């Protein structure tokens, strides 16, 4: 099996079983807003540093799956123009506001990558943070990133699937074991198969979590496909097993 096929297979294993999904009162594919807030002071990380190395004053940066735009805004003192791509209009509204507040020229493009790649300008650096675990058809996604970067592509992803932090909860409430792959090493194999020579750096970063326990219980209950009358049980579980405050991350980058 090729690395590309293995990546797709491993991601498909994260699908919620139909018997559980059928019991959900609302879509479990939600993301707490805290995950997309851009802090006033953005801490330096290896991902931001690898992007900065390929930027000069007046450069442009394309942020794919941008959310609020933390990858782009981290380079506010090095770039003149930022471009944000996201399939959620609310995220692009945040991106535009954050760019204006920093005095940056900006463009937003709504849609899924790489479907919107033909209408997206080329930039000096392309970033995609915390996106690739959502991409089963990874080859065209990666190739379109490379085609849009004059200098460098920088990816950031956790060393475990982002839903791995909920594995204990799935086991507790549904007796369901969750997968352990794919990993950044699997992505390196994909890139190698595509003829891309990439570098990888592992590092520890803070975990962005909901600090309000009631909000956390609400979001977690929905993501677990549980009915609203079990939210107090989820709250009790979260009190007993609080979310970690740090996680292992990987920065993967290559020059074009």
Legacy VTK file of the C-alpha trace (Angstrom):
# vtk DataFile Version 3.0
C-alpha trace
ASCII
DATASET POLYDATA
POINTS 256 float
0.000 0.000 0.000
1.341 3.433 -0.909
1.890 6.112 1.727
-0.873 8.199 0.131
-3.363 5.315 0.291
-2.327 4.505 3.865
-2.908 8.133 4.902
-6.438 8.017 3.502
-7.188 4.651 5.142
-5.911 5.793 8.537
-8.016 8.943 8.479
-11.113 7.014 7.440
-10.691 4.909 10.599
-11.475 8.044 12.647
-15.042 8.174 11.309
-17.684 7.916 14.019
-19.532 4.579 13.699
-22.937 5.016 12.064
-24.727 3.404 15.029
-23.378 6.145 17.299
-23.732 8.983 14.798
-27.415 8.127 14.313
-28.039 8.928 17.992
-26.560 12.431 17.811
-29.010 15.265 18.417
-26.797 17.647 16.418
-23.690 17.478 14.272
-20.650 16.427 16.318
-18.261 18.150 13.901
-17.992 21.384 15.835
-14.964 23.369 16.945
-14.897 25.450 20.139
-14.289 29.121 19.212
-11.310 29.289 21.600
-9.326 27.226 19.090
-9.379 30.061 16.570
-8.834 33.152 18.673
-5.635 35.035 17.873
-3.903 36.287 21.043
-2.723 39.889 21.196
0.836 38.627 21.647
1.634 35.593 19.506
4.319 33.430 21.078
7.205 32.373 18.800
7.114 28.740 17.705
9.208 26.644 15.327
6.383 26.913 12.769
6.429 30.718 12.869
10.237 30.734 12.793
10.460 28.468 9.727
8.014 30.724 7.886
9.888 33.873 8.958
13.149 32.521 7.521
11.652 32.648 4.027
10.081 36.124 4.362
11.446 39.588 3.796
9.819 42.966 4.334
7.051 43.329 1.794
6.494 39.579 1.342
3.131 37.876 1.020
1.788 34.891 2.938
-1.036 32.512 2.054
-2.686 30.809 5.033
-4.758 27.757 4.028
-7.387 26.668 6.538
-6.622 29.966 8.205
-9.183 30.138 11.000
-8.568 33.472 12.696
-5.179 33.675 11.012
-2.626 33.055 13.736
-0.055 31.682 11.261
-0.366 34.794 9.106
-0.627 37.329 11.935
2.534 35.937 13.534
4.364 37.452 10.536
2.694 40.871 10.702
6.036 42.686 10.989
7.517 40.811 8.015
4.740 40.748 5.426
2.777 43.348 3.527
-0.070 41.154 2.301
-1.852 38.111 3.754
-4.328 35.810 2.036
-6.684 33.624 4.033
-8.492 30.540 2.713
-11.168 28.851 4.802
-14.483 27.125 4.141
-16.186 28.976 7.019
-17.150 32.601 6.420
-17.026 33.343 10.171
-13.342 32.422 10.205
-12.627 34.690 7.251
-14.387 37.544 9.046
-12.017 37.019 11.981
-9.048 36.811 9.618
-9.971 40.086 7.911
-10.473 41.877 11.234
-7.134 40.659 12.555
-5.361 41.767 9.365
-6.936 45.237 9.499
-5.959 45.660 13.138
-2.347 45.002 12.137
-2.381 47.296 9.137
-1.970 44.496 6.598
-3.322 44.232 3.094
-5.501 41.159 2.926
-7.656 38.956 0.740
-10.044 36.226 1.844
-11.219 33.273 -0.220
-14.080 31.098 0.961
-14.039 27.435 0.052
-12.234 24.145 0.405
-8.618 23.693 -0.629
-7.597 22.712 -3.294
-10.955 23.369 -5.003
-10.375 27.130 -4.647
-6.676 26.950 -5.581
-7.261 28.207 -9.168
-8.657 31.508 -7.854
-6.040 31.885 -5.110
-2.952 34.062 -5.713
0.573 32.714 -5.386
2.448 33.934 -2.272
6.018 33.891 -1.044
5.214 31.522 1.826
2.254 29.171 2.251
1.176 27.928 5.676
-1.392 25.313 6.694
-1.678 24.817 10.441
-3.774 22.017 11.923
-5.452 21.170 8.630
-3.920 18.037 7.106
-5.598 15.594 9.500
-8.868 16.704 7.888
-7.628 15.874 4.388
-8.090 12.318 3.174
-7.216 13.128 -0.447
-3.878 14.521 0.625
-1.841 14.442 -2.606
-3.686 17.200 -4.546
-3.910 19.224 -1.332
-0.123 19.137 -0.841
0.733 19.702 -4.494
-1.516 22.766 -4.664
0.238 24.199 -1.597
3.603 23.785 -3.321
2.338 25.324 -6.550
1.241 28.442 -4.641
4.503 29.002 -2.750
7.336 30.953 -4.358
9.692 30.073 -1.528
8.464 27.736 1.242
5.547 25.699 2.588
5.154 25.304 6.362
2.757 22.819 7.940
1.960 22.446 11.621
0.178 19.468 13.129
0.004 17.620 16.441
2.000 14.418 16.657
-1.283 12.617 17.330
-4.609 13.123 15.592
-6.364 16.121 17.223
-9.250 13.895 18.338
-6.868 11.608 20.222
-7.356 13.798 23.295
-10.946 12.499 23.423
-10.015 8.823 23.220
-10.527 8.270 26.949
-13.967 9.863 26.757
-15.009 7.686 23.814
-13.840 4.648 25.753
-15.733 5.735 28.891
-19.059 6.687 27.304
-19.213 4.336 24.306
-16.619 1.597 24.977
-15.087 2.655 21.665
-11.369 2.431 20.957
-10.002 5.171 18.713
-7.097 4.812 16.243
-3.521 5.994 16.826
-2.524 6.875 13.258
-1.689 8.725 11.046
1.264 10.693 12.429
3.655 13.372 11.120
6.053 10.588 10.110
3.314 9.186 7.878
2.979 12.621 6.285
6.718 12.712 5.631
6.286 9.389 3.800
3.507 10.969 1.715
5.718 13.934 0.843
8.599 11.644 -0.121
6.247 9.706 -2.370
5.299 13.009 -4.032
8.953 13.822 -4.661
9.129 16.463 -1.936
12.131 16.565 0.398
10.816 17.970 3.692
12.219 18.600 7.148
10.464 17.925 10.449
10.883 19.410 13.919
9.066 18.145 17.021
8.300 20.494 19.901
6.010 21.001 22.881
3.260 23.611 22.701
0.384 24.747 24.859
-3.002 23.134 24.411
-5.742 25.640 23.587
-8.734 24.448 25.566
-12.026 25.827 26.790
-11.438 27.171 30.312
-15.126 27.327 31.268
-15.977 23.799 32.477
-19.646 24.147 31.525
-18.745 25.270 28.005
-16.217 22.448 27.764
-18.845 19.921 28.845
-21.290 21.313 26.287
-18.876 21.046 23.354
-17.557 17.646 24.462
-21.048 16.220 24.897
-21.957 17.252 21.335
-18.727 15.846 19.916
-19.427 12.546 21.702
-22.893 12.318 20.089
-24.526 12.231 23.515
-27.984 13.668 24.301
-28.302 16.940 26.207
-29.580 15.171 29.335
-26.135 13.594 29.781
-24.203 16.847 29.825
-23.775 16.707 33.602
-22.142 13.268 33.241
-19.700 14.708 30.730
-18.965 17.582 33.096
-18.197 15.149 35.918
-15.908 13.168 33.621
-14.001 16.319 32.617
-13.575 17.309 36.259
-12.078 13.883 37.012
-9.943 13.884 33.870
-9.022 17.477 33.013
-7.688 18.232 29.554
-3.894 18.396 29.223
-2.343 21.850 29.097
0.465 20.888 26.690
0.805 18.725 23.610
3.459 17.461 21.244
3.511 19.214 17.864
5.403 18.894 14.615
6.490 21.509 12.103
7.065 20.180 8.597
8.474 22.438 5.917
10.028 22.359 2.459
11.374 24.884 -0.013
9.904 25.114 -3.482
LINES 1 257
256 0 1 2 3 4 5 6 7 8 9 10 11 12 13 14 15 16 17 18 19 20 21 22 23 24 25 26 27 28 29 30 31 32 33 34 35 36 37 38 39 40 41 42 43 44 45 46 47 48 49 50 51 52 53 54 55 56 57 58 59 60 61 62 63 64 65 66 67 68 69 70 71 72 73 74 75 76 77 78 79 80 81 82 83 84 85 86 87 88 89 90 91 92 93 94 95 96 97 98 99 100 101 102 103 104 105 106 107 108 109 110 111 112 113 114 115 116 117 118 119 120 121 122 123 124 125 126 127 128 129 130 131 132 133 134 135 136 137 138 139 140 141 142 143 144 145 146 147 148 149 150 151 152 153 154 155 156 157 158 159 160 161 162 163 164 165 166 167 168 169 170 171 172 173 174 175 176 177 178 179 180 181 182 183 184 185 186 187 188 189 190 191 192 193 194 195 196 197 198 199 200 201 202 203 204 205 206 207 208 209 210 211 212 213 214 215 216 217 218 219 220 221 222 223 224 225 226 227 228 229 230 231 232 233 234 235 236 237 238 239 240 241 242 243 244 245 246 247 248 249 250 251 252 253 254 255
